Amino acid sequence: KPDYLVRRGRHLIPVEVKPGRTAAQPYRSDILQLAAYGLLVEETYGVAPPYGVIRYQATSHNVPFTPELRRELLNTLAAMRADLEADDVSPNHHNPARCATCGYRYACGQEL
Protein backbone atom coordinates (compact mmCIF):
# COMPACT_ATOMS: atom_id res chain seq x y z
CA LYS A 1 0.00 0.00 0.00
CA PRO A 2 1.20 3.54 -0.60
CA ASP A 3 2.62 5.55 2.27
CA TYR A 4 -0.33 7.90 1.93
CA LEU A 5 -2.95 9.23 -0.46
CA VAL A 6 -3.57 12.89 -1.29
CA ARG A 7 -6.94 14.02 -2.59
CA ARG A 8 -6.79 16.26 -5.67
CA GLY A 9 -10.33 16.97 -6.82
CA ARG A 10 -11.98 13.61 -7.47
CA HIS A 11 -8.62 11.81 -7.61
CA LEU A 12 -6.66 10.09 -4.87
CA ILE A 13 -2.94 10.46 -5.61
CA PRO A 14 -0.65 7.75 -4.20
CA VAL A 15 2.56 8.97 -2.56
CA GLU A 16 5.56 6.73 -1.88
CA VAL A 17 8.23 8.10 0.47
CA LYS A 18 11.83 6.89 0.21
CA PRO A 19 13.57 9.05 2.84
CA GLY A 20 16.95 7.36 2.52
CA ARG A 21 17.26 7.86 -1.21
CA THR A 22 18.63 10.73 -3.21
CA ALA A 23 18.41 10.78 -7.00
CA ALA A 24 17.92 13.31 -9.74
CA GLN A 25 15.46 10.93 -11.43
CA PRO A 26 13.31 8.23 -9.84
CA TYR A 27 14.52 4.64 -9.96
CA ARG A 28 12.61 2.40 -12.38
CA SER A 29 11.74 0.01 -9.55
CA ASP A 30 10.21 2.89 -7.57
CA ILE A 31 8.21 3.98 -10.62
CA LEU A 32 6.79 0.48 -11.06
CA GLN A 33 6.00 0.24 -7.33
CA LEU A 34 4.13 3.56 -7.56
CA ALA A 35 2.32 2.39 -10.72
CA ALA A 36 1.14 -0.70 -8.79
CA TYR A 37 -0.24 1.61 -6.10
CA GLY A 38 -2.04 3.59 -8.80
CA LEU A 39 -3.63 0.38 -10.05
CA LEU A 40 -4.68 -0.54 -6.49
CA VAL A 41 -6.24 2.91 -6.00
CA GLU A 42 -8.14 2.49 -9.28
CA GLU A 43 -9.39 -0.98 -8.33
CA THR A 44 -10.35 0.10 -4.80
CA TYR A 45 -11.97 3.49 -5.49
CA GLY A 46 -13.05 3.14 -9.13
CA VAL A 47 -11.11 6.18 -10.39
CA ALA A 48 -7.63 5.95 -11.87
CA PRO A 49 -5.24 8.59 -10.55
CA PRO A 50 -3.56 10.59 -13.33
CA TYR A 51 -0.19 10.48 -11.57
CA GLY A 52 1.60 9.51 -8.37
CA VAL A 53 4.42 11.05 -6.35
CA ILE A 54 7.75 9.59 -5.28
CA ARG A 55 9.39 11.56 -2.47
CA TYR A 56 13.12 11.12 -1.97
CA GLN A 57 15.18 12.76 0.74
CA ALA A 58 15.52 16.11 -1.02
CA THR A 59 13.30 15.83 -4.10
CA SER A 60 9.81 14.87 -5.20
CA HIS A 61 8.95 13.38 -8.57
CA ASN A 62 5.50 13.40 -10.15
CA VAL A 63 5.10 10.26 -12.23
CA PRO A 64 2.33 10.35 -14.85
CA PHE A 65 0.33 7.12 -15.09
CA THR A 66 0.48 6.69 -18.86
CA PRO A 67 -0.88 3.76 -20.90
CA GLU A 68 2.76 2.77 -21.58
CA LEU A 69 3.57 2.62 -17.85
CA ARG A 70 0.42 0.60 -17.19
CA ARG A 71 1.42 -1.85 -19.93
CA GLU A 72 4.95 -2.16 -18.49
CA LEU A 73 3.52 -2.77 -15.01
CA LEU A 74 1.12 -5.46 -16.24
CA ASN A 75 3.92 -7.14 -18.23
CA THR A 76 6.20 -7.06 -15.18
CA LEU A 77 3.47 -8.55 -12.98
CA ALA A 78 2.88 -11.31 -15.54
CA ALA A 79 6.61 -12.11 -15.63
CA MET A 80 6.72 -12.19 -11.81
CA ARG A 81 3.75 -14.57 -11.70
CA ALA A 82 5.43 -16.81 -14.28
CA ASP A 83 8.62 -16.85 -12.17
CA LEU A 84 6.60 -17.85 -9.11
CA GLU A 85 5.33 -20.92 -10.96
CA ALA A 86 8.65 -21.83 -12.61
CA ASP A 87 10.74 -24.74 -11.35
CA ASP A 88 13.93 -22.68 -11.61
CA VAL A 89 14.49 -18.94 -11.99
CA SER A 90 17.88 -17.49 -12.84
CA PRO A 91 19.13 -14.95 -10.30
CA ASN A 92 19.61 -11.32 -11.27
CA HIS A 93 23.34 -10.70 -11.26
CA HIS A 94 23.46 -7.12 -12.44
CA ASN A 95 24.25 -5.59 -9.04
CA PRO A 96 27.39 -6.78 -7.20
CA ALA A 97 26.46 -4.93 -3.98
CA ARG A 98 23.08 -6.62 -3.86
CA CYS A 99 24.68 -9.99 -4.59
CA ALA A 100 27.13 -9.49 -1.72
CA THR A 101 24.30 -9.07 0.80
CA CYS A 102 21.99 -11.74 -0.61
CA GLY A 103 20.72 -14.27 1.91
CA TYR A 104 21.05 -17.08 -0.68
CA ARG A 105 24.63 -16.36 -1.71
CA TYR A 106 25.93 -19.44 0.14
CA ALA A 107 23.78 -21.71 -2.04
CA CYS A 108 23.82 -19.80 -5.33
CA GLY A 109 27.08 -20.88 -6.93
CA GLN A 110 26.89 -17.90 -9.29
CA GLU A 111 28.03 -15.11 -6.98
CA LEU A 112 29.75 -12.06 -8.46
C-alpha positions in Angstrom: 0.0 0.0 0.0 1.2 3.5 -0.6 2.6 5.5 2.3 -0.3 7.9 1.9 -3.0 9.2 -0.5 -3.6 12.9 -1.3 -6.9 14.0 -2.6 -6.8 16.3 -5.7 -10.3 17.0 -6.8 -12.0 13.6 -7.5 -8.6 11.8 -7.6 -6.7 10.1 -4.9 -2.9 10.5 -5.6 -0.6 7.7 -4.2 2.6 9.0 -2.6 5.6 6.7 -1.9 8.2 8.1 0.5 11.8 6.9 0.2 13.6 9.0 2.8 17.0 7.4 2.5 17.3 7.9 -1.2 18.6 10.7 -3.2 18.4 10.8 -7.0 17.9 13.3 -9.7 15.5 10.9 -11.4 13.3 8.2 -9.8 14.5 4.6 -10.0 12.6 2.4 -12.4 11.7 0.0 -9.6 10.2 2.9 -7.6 8.2 4.0 -10.6 6.8 0.5 -11.1 6.0 0.2 -7.3 4.1 3.6 -7.6 2.3 2.4 -10.7 1.1 -0.7 -8.8 -0.2 1.6 -6.1 -2.0 3.6 -8.8 -3.6 0.4 -10.0 -4.7 -0.5 -6.5 -6.2 2.9 -6.0 -8.1 2.5 -9.3 -9.4 -1.0 -8.3 -10.4 0.1 -4.8 -12.0 3.5 -5.5 -13.0 3.1 -9.1 -11.1 6.2 -10.4 -7.6 5.9 -11.9 -5.2 8.6 -10.5 -3.6 10.6 -13.3 -0.2 10.5 -11.6 1.6 9.5 -8.4 4.4 11.1 -6.4 7.8 9.6 -5.3 9.4 11.6 -2.5 13.1 11.1 -2.0 15.2 12.8 0.7 15.5 16.1 -1.0 13.3 15.8 -4.1 9.8 14.9 -5.2 9.0 13.4 -8.6 5.5 13.4 -10.2 5.1 10.3 -12.2 2.3 10.3 -14.9 0.3 7.1 -15.1 0.5 6.7 -18.9 -0.9 3.8 -20.9 2.8 2.8 -21.6 3.6 2.6 -17.8 0.4 0.6 -17.2 1.4 -1.9 -19.9 4.9 -2.2 -18.5 3.5 -2.8 -15.0 1.1 -5.5 -16.2 3.9 -7.1 -18.2 6.2 -7.1 -15.2 3.5 -8.5 -13.0 2.9 -11.3 -15.5 6.6 -12.1 -15.6 6.7 -12.2 -11.8 3.7 -14.6 -11.7 5.4 -16.8 -14.3 8.6 -16.8 -12.2 6.6 -17.9 -9.1 5.3 -20.9 -11.0 8.7 -21.8 -12.6 10.7 -24.7 -11.3 13.9 -22.7 -11.6 14.5 -18.9 -12.0 17.9 -17.5 -12.8 19.1 -14.9 -10.3 19.6 -11.3 -11.3 23.3 -10.7 -11.3 23.5 -7.1 -12.4 24.3 -5.6 -9.0 27.4 -6.8 -7.2 26.5 -4.9 -4.0 23.1 -6.6 -3.9 24.7 -10.0 -4.6 27.1 -9.5 -1.7 24.3 -9.1 0.8 22.0 -11.7 -0.6 20.7 -14.3 1.9 21.0 -17.1 -0.7 24.6 -16.4 -1.7 25.9 -19.4 0.1 23.8 -21.7 -2.0 23.8 -19.8 -5.3 27.1 -20.9 -6.9 26.9 -17.9 -9.3 28.0 -15.1 -7.0 29.7 -12.1 -8.5 
